[in-house]
């Protein structure tokens, strides 16, 4: 049995902080992969400690060394001056970061608050997308070194999750080989992406902290950057409109464009968006097996996510014919 307090003290010491000042430790829920704990010191300073699962724990291929990617996201967000946790220290088996103010975005916000926050989120996302990397793909190296072009990187990512689906015999609404064949018909659109931009890829509302400490609701931080990669900025639009359509989010797009973000939706862009939707929804369907989710969660994924995967594949087929 791991002694969480003792582990936290060792991490604080590694960060140059007095381990004797640890006053509070509590698990944080909501994640499904890493162990996450909040540490509070005697002076009230809050940190978040992430611990990856044991190496033998079942997972998807791209999930190896996720904390390397997460640390890269926080360094990049700091460079972009976007509110996010700040990296304190990390090792092979832990990552310590500052805690962001606020609570995850929930249903308590008024319509006016949501509109203002979506605009703010658009501006912050555009700033993230100005940060560029040394190549394309996951910086963790989980799927190999960074690629020189986006088509090579993304097709490697897509093939990896298809391999995961085969390996775990995950239920999909269409056969794996059919999904692969449909996706291949859109790969030419990936060649339009020539700059490896910072992509969070998990910006659903649960990873957006809302802070009311100054009165008005503001974004306190963009958290859980472990799924980040260097690639096409359009890929972030998938989780930003999870199970929905980013084109309907007028406030977000207005803020994004105001801050210099490019958000066009021509045929190549729509093909790429459909590919990225398919990629995320394949992950969500496949990960239910190694995560050993309960019946209720499995039913939700089949009822809500599977139709969106089918819709993405149908859109690829329709757009490919029209080109």
C-alpha positions as CSV (number, residue, x, y, z in Angstrom):
1,X,0.0,0.0,0.0
2,X,1.4,3.4,-1.0
3,X,1.6,6.0,1.7
4,X,0.3,9.1,-0.1
5,X,1.5,11.5,2.5
6,X,5.0,10.1,2.5
7,X,5.1,10.2,-1.3
8,X,3.9,13.8,-1.3
9,X,6.6,14.8,1.2
10,X,9.3,13.3,-1.0
11,X,7.9,15.2,-4.1
12,X,7.8,18.5,-2.1
13,X,11.4,17.9,-1.0
14,X,12.4,17.3,-4.6
15,X,10.8,20.6,-5.5
16,X,12.8,22.4,-2.9
17,X,9.8,22.9,-0.6
18,X,9.7,22.0,3.1
19,X,7.9,18.7,3.4
20,X,7.1,19.5,6.9
21,X,4.7,22.2,5.7
22,X,2.3,19.7,4.1
23,X,-1.0,20.2,6.0
24,X,-3.6,18.6,3.8
25,X,-3.8,15.9,1.1
26,X,-6.9,14.8,-0.7
27,X,-7.6,12.8,-3.9
28,X,-9.1,14.7,-6.8
29,X,-11.8,12.9,-8.8
30,X,-12.8,13.2,-12.4
31,X,-9.8,11.7,-14.1
32,X,-9.7,8.1,-15.3
33,X,-6.1,7.4,-15.9
34,X,-3.6,9.1,-13.5
35,X,-3.9,9.3,-9.7
36,X,-4.4,13.0,-8.9
37,X,-4.0,14.6,-5.4
38,X,-4.3,18.1,-4.0
39,X,-1.6,19.2,-1.6
40,X,-2.1,22.2,0.6
41,X,0.7,23.7,2.7
42,X,0.4,25.4,6.1
43,X,0.5,28.8,4.4
44,X,-2.5,27.9,2.2
45,X,-0.5,27.3,-1.0
46,X,-2.1,24.6,-3.2
47,X,-0.4,22.2,-5.5
48,X,-1.6,19.3,-7.6
49,X,0.4,16.0,-7.7
50,X,-0.1,13.6,-10.6
51,X,1.1,10.0,-10.4
52,X,0.9,7.7,-13.5
53,X,-0.5,4.2,-13.3
54,X,2.0,1.3,-13.0
55,X,3.7,0.4,-16.3
56,X,1.8,-2.9,-16.5
57,X,-1.6,-1.2,-16.3
58,X,-3.7,-1.7,-19.5
59,X,-4.0,1.4,-21.6
60,X,-4.0,2.8,-25.1
61,X,-0.7,3.0,-27.0
62,X,-0.6,6.8,-27.0
63,X,-1.0,7.0,-23.2
64,X,2.5,6.0,-22.4
65,X,4.5,8.8,-20.7
66,X,1.5,11.2,-20.7
67,X,3.1,13.3,-18.0
68,X,5.9,14.3,-20.5
69,X,3.2,15.8,-22.7
70,X,1.4,17.4,-19.9
71,X,4.6,19.2,-18.7
72,X,5.2,20.4,-22.3
73,X,1.7,21.8,-22.4
74,X,2.2,23.8,-19.1
75,X,5.5,25.2,-20.3
76,X,3.9,26.2,-23.6
77,X,0.8,27.7,-21.9
78,X,3.1,29.8,-19.7
79,X,5.0,31.0,-22.8
80,X,1.6,32.0,-24.3
81,X,0.5,33.7,-21.1
82,X,-2.6,31.5,-20.9
83,X,-3.9,30.6,-17.4
84,X,-3.0,27.0,-16.7
85,X,-1.1,25.2,-14.0
86,X,2.6,26.0,-13.8
87,X,5.0,23.2,-13.7
88,X,6.9,23.0,-10.4
89,X,8.9,19.8,-10.8
90,X,8.6,16.3,-12.3
91,X,10.2,12.9,-12.3
92,X,9.8,9.6,-14.0
93,X,6.8,8.8,-11.8
94,X,5.3,12.1,-10.8
95,X,4.4,15.7,-11.9
96,X,3.9,18.5,-9.4
97,X,2.1,21.6,-10.6
98,X,0.4,24.7,-9.1
99,X,-3.3,24.5,-8.6
100,X,-5.6,26.9,-10.6
101,X,-8.2,29.0,-8.9
102,X,-11.9,28.1,-9.3
103,X,-14.0,25.0,-10.0
104,X,-14.7,23.1,-13.2
105,X,-17.2,24.8,-15.6
106,X,-20.7,23.5,-14.7
107,X,-24.4,24.3,-15.2
108,X,-24.5,27.1,-12.6
109,X,-23.4,29.7,-15.1
110,X,-26.0,32.2,-16.5
111,X,-26.4,32.6,-20.3
112,X,-24.6,35.9,-20.1
113,X,-21.7,34.4,-18.2
114,X,-21.4,31.6,-20.6
115,X,-21.2,33.9,-23.6
116,X,-18.5,36.0,-22.0
117,X,-16.5,32.9,-21.0
118,X,-16.8,31.3,-24.4
119,X,-15.4,34.5,-25.9
120,X,-12.6,34.6,-23.4
121,X,-11.9,30.9,-24.1
122,X,-11.7,31.6,-27.8
123,X,-9.1,34.3,-27.2
124,X,-7.0,32.0,-24.9
125,X,-7.2,29.1,-27.4
126,X,-6.0,31.4,-30.2
127,X,-3.0,32.3,-28.0
128,X,-2.2,28.7,-27.4
129,X,-2.2,28.0,-31.1
130,X,0.5,30.6,-31.7
131,X,2.9,28.3,-29.9
132,X,4.7,26.0,-32.3
133,X,6.8,22.9,-31.8
134,X,9.8,21.2,-33.3
135,X,7.8,18.6,-35.2
136,X,4.4,16.9,-35.4
137,X,2.8,14.4,-33.0
138,X,3.0,13.5,-29.3
139,X,6.1,14.9,-27.5
140,X,5.9,12.0,-25.1
141,X,7.4,9.8,-27.8
142,X,4.8,7.1,-27.1
143,X,4.2,6.6,-30.8
144,X,7.8,7.3,-31.9
145,X,9.7,10.5,-32.5
146,X,8.0,13.6,-33.8
147,X,7.3,13.5,-37.5
148,X,8.4,16.0,-40.1
149,X,4.8,16.4,-41.5
150,X,1.3,16.3,-40.1
151,X,0.0,13.5,-42.4
152,X,2.7,11.1,-41.1
153,X,2.0,12.1,-37.5
154,X,-1.8,11.9,-37.6
155,X,-2.0,8.7,-39.6
156,X,0.3,7.1,-37.0
157,X,-2.0,8.3,-34.2
158,X,-5.1,7.1,-36.0
159,X,-3.6,3.7,-36.8
160,X,-2.5,3.3,-33.2
161,X,-6.0,3.7,-31.8
162,X,-7.3,1.4,-34.5
163,X,-4.8,-1.2,-33.3
164,X,-5.9,-0.6,-29.8
165,X,-9.5,-1.3,-30.8
166,X,-8.5,-4.5,-32.4
167,X,-6.3,-5.6,-29.5
168,X,-9.0,-4.9,-26.9
169,X,-11.8,-6.1,-29.2
170,X,-13.6,-2.9,-28.5
171,X,-17.2,-2.5,-29.7
172,X,-17.4,0.0,-32.6
173,X,-20.5,0.9,-34.6
174,X,-18.6,0.0,-37.8
175,X,-15.9,-2.6,-38.4
176,X,-12.4,-1.4,-37.7
177,X,-11.3,-2.0,-41.3
178,X,-14.2,0.0,-42.6
179,X,-13.3,2.9,-40.3
180,X,-9.7,2.7,-41.5
181,X,-10.7,2.7,-45.2
182,X,-13.1,5.7,-44.7
183,X,-10.4,7.7,-42.9
184,X,-7.8,7.0,-45.6
185,X,-10.0,8.7,-48.1
186,X,-9.6,12.0,-46.3
187,X,-5.8,11.9,-45.5
188,X,-5.0,14.2,-48.4
189,X,-6.5,17.1,-46.6
190,X,-3.9,16.7,-43.8
191,X,-1.2,18.0,-46.2
192,X,-2.6,21.5,-45.9
193,X,-1.2,21.7,-42.3
194,X,2.4,22.8,-42.4
195,X,3.1,24.3,-39.0
196,X,3.0,22.1,-35.8
197,X,0.9,24.1,-33.4
198,X,0.2,23.5,-29.7
199,X,-3.1,21.4,-29.4
200,X,-4.6,20.6,-26.0
201,X,-7.1,18.2,-27.4
202,X,-9.1,17.8,-24.2
203,X,-10.7,21.2,-23.7
204,X,-14.1,20.0,-22.7
205,X,-15.8,21.9,-19.9
206,X,-14.5,19.7,-17.1
207,X,-11.0,20.8,-17.9
208,X,-11.8,24.5,-17.8
209,X,-11.7,26.1,-14.4
210,X,-14.1,29.0,-13.7
211,X,-12.9,31.5,-11.0
212,X,-15.4,33.9,-9.3
213,X,-12.9,35.2,-6.7
214,X,-12.9,38.7,-8.2
215,X,-16.6,38.8,-8.7
216,X,-17.3,38.2,-12.4
217,X,-16.8,34.7,-13.7
218,X,-13.4,34.3,-15.4
219,X,-11.4,31.4,-16.7
220,X,-9.1,30.4,-13.9
221,X,-7.1,27.9,-15.9
222,X,-7.0,25.2,-18.6
223,X,-6.1,22.0,-16.9
224,X,-5.2,18.4,-17.7
225,X,-2.9,19.0,-20.7
226,X,-1.7,15.4,-20.8
227,X,-3.4,14.7,-24.2
228,X,-1.6,17.6,-26.0
229,X,0.3,17.2,-29.2
230,X,1.9,19.3,-31.9
231,X,-0.4,19.5,-34.9
232,X,-3.4,21.2,-36.5
233,X,-5.1,23.9,-34.4
234,X,-8.5,22.7,-35.8
235,X,-8.1,19.5,-33.8
236,X,-8.9,21.5,-30.6
237,X,-12.3,22.4,-31.9
238,X,-13.5,18.8,-31.4
239,X,-13.3,18.7,-27.6
240,X,-14.2,22.4,-27.4
241,X,-17.6,21.3,-28.9
242,X,-17.6,17.8,-27.5
243,X,-20.4,15.8,-29.2
244,X,-21.5,19.0,-30.9
245,X,-20.7,21.5,-33.6
246,X,-18.1,24.2,-33.1
247,X,-19.7,26.3,-35.9
248,X,-22.7,26.8,-33.6
249,X,-20.4,28.4,-30.9
250,X,-20.5,31.9,-32.2
251,X,-19.1,33.5,-29.0
252,X,-16.1,31.2,-29.0
253,X,-15.3,31.7,-32.7
254,X,-15.7,35.5,-32.3
255,X,-13.1,35.5,-29.5
256,X,-10.8,33.1,-31.4
257,X,-10.8,35.2,-34.5
258,X,-10.5,38.4,-32.5
259,X,-7.2,37.1,-31.1
260,X,-5.9,36.1,-34.5
261,X,-7.0,32.5,-34.8
262,X,-7.8,31.2,-38.2
263,X,-11.1,29.4,-38.3
264,X,-12.2,28.6,-41.8
265,X,-14.5,25.7,-42.7
266,X,-13.9,24.9,-46.3
267,X,-14.0,21.3,-47.6
268,X,-10.4,20.4,-46.6
269,X,-11.0,21.9,-43.1
270,X,-14.2,20.0,-42.7
271,X,-12.5,16.8,-43.8
272,X,-9.8,17.3,-41.2
273,X,-12.3,18.1,-38.5
274,X,-14.2,15.0,-39.3
275,X,-11.0,13.0,-39.0
276,X,-10.2,14.5,-35.6
277,X,-13.8,13.8,-34.4
278,X,-13.4,10.2,-35.5
279,X,-10.1,10.0,-33.7
280,X,-11.4,11.3,-30.4
281,X,-14.6,9.2,-30.5
282,X,-12.5,6.1,-31.3
283,X,-10.5,6.8,-28.2
284,X,-13.6,7.2,-26.1
285,X,-15.1,4.0,-27.3
286,X,-11.9,1.9,-27.1
287,X,-10.7,3.1,-23.7
288,X,-13.8,1.7,-22.0
289,X,-12.1,-1.8,-22.2
290,X,-8.8,-1.1,-20.4
291,X,-10.6,1.3,-18.0
292,X,-13.1,-1.4,-17.1
293,X,-15.9,1.1,-17.0
294,X,-19.2,0.2,-15.5
295,X,-22.4,-0.7,-17.4
296,X,-23.8,2.8,-17.1
297,X,-20.8,4.5,-18.5
298,X,-20.5,1.9,-21.3
299,X,-24.1,2.5,-22.2
300,X,-23.6,6.2,-22.3
301,X,-20.6,5.9,-24.6
302,X,-22.5,3.6,-27.0
303,X,-25.6,5.8,-26.9
304,X,-23.9,9.2,-27.2
305,X,-20.4,8.7,-28.7
306,X,-21.0,5.9,-31.2
307,X,-23.5,8.0,-33.3
308,X,-21.0,10.9,-33.4
309,X,-18.4,8.5,-34.8
310,X,-20.8,7.4,-37.4
311,X,-21.7,11.0,-38.3
312,X,-18.0,11.9,-38.6
313,X,-17.3,8.9,-40.9
314,X,-20.5,9.7,-43.0
315,X,-19.3,13.3,-43.4
316,X,-15.9,12.1,-44.6
317,X,-17.6,9.9,-47.2
318,X,-19.9,12.7,-48.4
319,X,-17.1,15.3,-48.6
320,X,-14.7,12.9,-50.3
321,X,-17.3,12.3,-53.1
322,X,-17.9,16.0,-53.5
323,X,-14.2,16.9,-54.0
